Each structure stands twice: as structure tokens, then as C-alpha cells.
Amino acid sequence: MQRTDGTANPMEQRVDWFFVCDVWGGEPLIREPAKCAELSWFRLDDLPVNLPAHERLALDALREGRRSAVLTFGF
């Protein structure tokens, strides 16, 4: 995803990468507790309300079956 906050500030011109994992092992752990308060699983059709808008856009694309979508946000 290429995204911006809508300004010309170069620090706000970003690229985010989202990956799909179909198989994994073990339990996920919070490795940076100072940066993360909680780790939870959610169904794609029941995401939390406070999800950042650009992340919701990526997860909506995944829910709709667009696994290799190129996304933009804020332009």
C-alpha cells in the first residue's frame, strides 16, 4: 500500500506491506510490550472499531478475495 496523510511532508509518504499467512505454528506473542497493549484474533467480517483506516482498507481487500491487490490511501 502506498499511503500519505495528504500533505507534502516527505515523512508522511509511506509504503506498507501486508502479507497473508495460510499456515503457521505456535502461538503469537507480543515481543514489544511497550508498543503493543494487546494481541487478539478477529474475523475479517468482525474487525474492531478502532482499527486504523489504512489497515481496514487492506483487510477489506483480503476479505473480498483480492490477495494481490495494490492499494493506495490518502491520495
Secondary structure, DSSP 8 states (H G I E B T S, - for coil): -EEE-SSS-GGGEEE------S---S----S-TTT-S------TTS--TT--HHHHHHHHHHHTT-TT---EE--
